[in-house]
């Protein structure tokens, strides 16, 4: 069986590392890896392939930045050429990026089956580009791998029960696997020059970075917190901050870091503040309370016992969340048993 795996952005590298490790251990499967180049910065791309031992891509489209239409169009053209050359039995796409949408569209047009990992997520906010990508990808895929019961329910309501499978979350697999590596050599993955006690923050979604009022409110909230804040900065966010927002003195900006270093930062933080879907889950898996700087979340399981608190960009709500008591009971299960990748491969082979 020949599988074409399509990735393009930081979260997808992490998910693919987990699934590809299982796929490539099976002699009955030949995997071809295509990197669209959606994330192309050294700290947002190459470092992940090195530290997660992901084989170098067989193809790199190097599409780079651009509007949604330009970026997706370039991807469609490049992916179609690879599909016509390789003729895979199945195309595997991850998550909700433009790379996901382009991969699913190109394969479907050529009548090549599409399997979607992390299917069924919904924010019910159609202003999010990611929401449109999810809806379209789920609708045109042939296999839907759902990470949670909520995702299953969403897909069932849309009449997609026959092609839906609960696998659990490959990010949970990943955290379990790589946490052991960090614990064996914690110094190796410790970030130099940061405070000993800190909040960890990330900001990258367009609803915050493209909205100066939201961004200003978030940093106003940060300025009123009595703890240092470590902020690995997305290149796009850094550019906006340089011209639009005054940085508070308690915010320590650092360059983007690799997955293992980011996990160590999360493990050592007192709390996490983020608009990232992936980091919400990782905080939950690592038993760190998360304050989500959005008005909704796809991962409603993380809201249990206030492990995740939704504040949007409201400074008052952010301040109250950081000042609140930490949860008394541990996070509840709901993301599988850490063997999602094995289930995905089994379903691909039987399909």
SVG drawing of the C-alpha trace seen along z (x, -y; Angstrom):
<svg xmlns="http://www.w3.org/2000/svg" viewBox="-27 -51 48 57">
<polyline fill="none" stroke="black" stroke-width="0.4" points="0.0,0.0 1.3,-3.5 0.3,-6.4 1.0,-10.1 1.2,-12.1 0.7,-15.8 2.0,-18.3 2.8,-22.0 2.5,-23.5 4.1,-23.1 1.2,-21.2 1.1,-18.8 4.7,-17.9 4.1,-16.8 1.1,-14.7 2.7,-13.1 5.8,-12.2 3.7,-10.0 1.7,-8.4 4.6,-8.0 6.7,-6.2 4.0,-3.5 3.4,-3.5 7.1,-3.1 7.5,-0.2 5.1,1.8 6.7,3.4 3.3,3.6 3.1,-0.2 5.2,-2.7 4.8,-6.3 5.7,-9.3 6.0,-12.6 5.0,-15.9 5.7,-19.2 3.8,-22.1 6.1,-24.7 3.3,-26.6 5.5,-27.0 9.0,-27.5 11.0,-29.4 13.8,-27.3 12.3,-27.5 8.8,-26.7 9.7,-23.8 13.2,-22.3 13.8,-22.0 10.8,-19.7 12.0,-17.2 15.4,-17.0 14.3,-16.6 11.3,-14.4 13.2,-12.1 10.8,-12.7 12.3,-11.6 13.1,-14.5 10.2,-15.1 10.2,-13.4 8.7,-16.5 8.8,-20.2 6.6,-22.6 8.0,-25.6 4.9,-27.7 5.7,-30.1 3.4,-32.9 0.5,-34.4 -3.2,-35.1 -5.4,-32.0 -6.3,-31.8 -2.8,-32.2 -1.3,-29.8 -4.0,-27.2 -3.8,-27.5 -0.1,-27.0 -0.5,-23.9 -3.2,-22.5 -1.0,-22.7 2.0,-21.2 0.1,-18.4 -1.7,-17.4 1.6,-16.9 2.9,-14.7 -0.4,-12.7 -0.2,-12.1 3.4,-11.0 3.1,-8.8 -0.4,-7.4 -0.9,-6.6 -3.6,-4.3 -4.5,-6.9 -3.8,-10.5 -3.4,-11.3 -4.1,-14.9 -4.0,-16.4 -5.8,-19.1 -7.3,-22.3 -4.7,-24.3 -4.6,-25.4 -2.3,-22.4 -5.1,-20.1 -7.7,-21.6 -5.4,-21.6 -4.4,-18.0 -8.0,-16.8 -9.2,-18.7 -6.4,-17.7 -6.7,-14.0 -10.5,-13.9 -10.5,-15.5 -8.3,-12.6 -10.5,-10.0 -7.8,-9.1 -9.2,-8.3 -8.6,-10.8 -8.2,-10.1 -8.5,-13.0 -6.7,-12.8 -8.3,-15.1 -11.7,-15.1 -14.9,-16.4 -13.6,-19.5 -15.9,-22.5 -15.6,-25.9 -18.9,-26.9 -17.1,-30.2 -17.1,-30.5 -15.0,-33.6 -12.1,-31.3 -10.3,-30.1 -9.6,-26.8 -13.3,-26.2 -14.0,-26.3 -11.0,-24.0 -12.4,-21.5 -15.9,-21.5 -14.8,-21.1 -12.1,-18.5 -14.5,-16.3 -17.2,-16.5 -14.9,-15.3 -12.9,-12.7 -13.4,-9.0 -12.2,-8.2 -12.6,-10.4 -10.4,-9.8 -12.1,-11.5 -10.0,-12.3 -12.8,-12.8 -16.5,-11.8 -17.4,-15.4 -15.9,-15.1 -17.7,-11.9 -21.0,-13.5 -20.3,-16.4 -19.7,-14.1 -22.7,-11.9 -25.0,-15.0 -23.7,-15.8 -24.5,-12.3 -20.9,-11.1 -21.2,-8.1 -20.4,-5.5 -16.9,-6.8 -16.1,-7.9 -13.9,-6.1 -12.9,-7.1 -9.1,-6.9 -8.2,-9.1 -5.9,-12.0 -2.5,-11.5 -1.2,-14.5 -1.9,-12.6 0.2,-9.7 2.9,-12.3 2.9,-13.9 3.2,-10.4 6.0,-9.4 8.1,-12.6 7.6,-13.4 9.7,-10.4 12.5,-11.7 12.4,-15.1 12.4,-13.5 15.5,-11.5 17.5,-14.6 15.6,-17.7 18.6,-20.1 18.9,-19.4 15.4,-20.9 15.5,-23.7 15.4,-27.2 18.2,-29.5 17.6,-33.0 14.0,-32.7 12.6,-33.4 12.4,-30.6 8.6,-31.1 6.5,-32.2 3.4,-32.0 3.7,-30.6 1.9,-32.4 1.5,-32.0 -0.5,-34.2 -0.8,-33.5 -4.4,-33.2 -5.7,-35.9 -8.6,-36.8 -5.9,-38.2 -2.9,-39.1 -5.0,-40.8 -7.2,-42.7 -5.2,-45.4 -7.8,-46.0 -7.7,-42.3 -3.9,-42.3 -3.7,-45.6 -6.2,-44.2 -4.2,-41.0 -1.0,-42.9 -2.8,-45.2 -4.0,-42.2 -0.4,-40.8 0.9,-44.1 -1.4,-43.9 -0.2,-40.4 2.3,-40.0 4.2,-37.2 6.7,-37.1 5.3,-35.9 7.5,-33.9 6.2,-34.4 7.7,-32.4 6.8,-34.6 5.3,-33.6 7.1,-35.5 3.9,-37.1 3.0,-38.2 6.5,-39.7 6.2,-41.8 2.8,-43.2 4.1,-43.9 7.0,-45.9 4.6,-48.5 1.4,-48.3 1.7,-47.4 3.8,-48.5 5.3,-45.5 5.0,-45.3 8.1,-44.9 7.1,-41.5 6.8,-39.9 9.9,-38.0 9.8,-37.4 11.9,-34.5 12.2,-33.0 10.0,-30.1 11.3,-26.8 11.1,-23.2 8.4,-20.8 10.4,-19.2 11.6,-22.6 8.1,-23.9 6.8,-20.9 9.5,-21.5 8.4,-25.2 4.8,-24.0 5.8,-21.5 7.7,-24.2 5.1,-27.0 2.6,-27.9 -0.2,-28.4 -0.6,-28.7 -2.2,-31.5 -2.8,-30.8 -5.0,-31.0 -3.6,-27.7 -5.8,-24.6 -2.8,-22.3 -1.3,-24.0 -4.7,-23.9 -4.6,-20.1 -0.9,-19.8 -1.5,-21.9 -4.4,-19.6 -2.3,-16.5 0.5,-17.9 -1.9,-19.0 -1.3,-22.7 -4.3,-25.1 -4.9,-26.9 -6.4,-30.3 -7.7,-30.4 -7.4,-33.8 -10.4,-33.1 -14.1,-33.2 -14.6,-29.5 -12.7,-26.2 -12.9,-23.1 -11.6,-21.1 -14.5,-21.3 -13.3,-18.3 -10.5,-20.5 -13.0,-22.8 -13.7,-20.1 -13.0,-21.4 -11.7,-24.7 -8.6,-23.1 -9.3,-25.4 -10.9,-28.8 -12.2,-30.8 -11.5,-34.6 -11.1,-35.9 -9.1,-39.1 -10.9,-40.6 -8.3,-42.0 -10.7,-41.6 -11.5,-38.0 -7.8,-37.1 -6.8,-38.7 -9.5,-36.8 -8.5,-33.5 -4.9,-33.9 -5.8,-34.8 -8.2,-31.8 -7.4,-28.7 -5.9,-25.8 -8.2,-22.8 -8.3,-20.3 -8.9,-17.2 -6.8,-15.9 -7.9,-16.2 -10.4,-13.6 -9.7,-11.1 -11.4,-11.5 -8.6,-11.5 -8.0,-7.8 -5.4,-5.5 -2.2,-6.7 -2.5,-4.3 -4.2,-6.4 -1.6,-5.9 -1.9,-2.2 -5.7,-2.5 -5.2,-4.8 -2.8,-2.4 -5.2,0.5 -8.1,-1.3 -6.0,-2.4 -5.0,1.1 -8.5,2.5 -9.9,-0.2"/>
</svg>
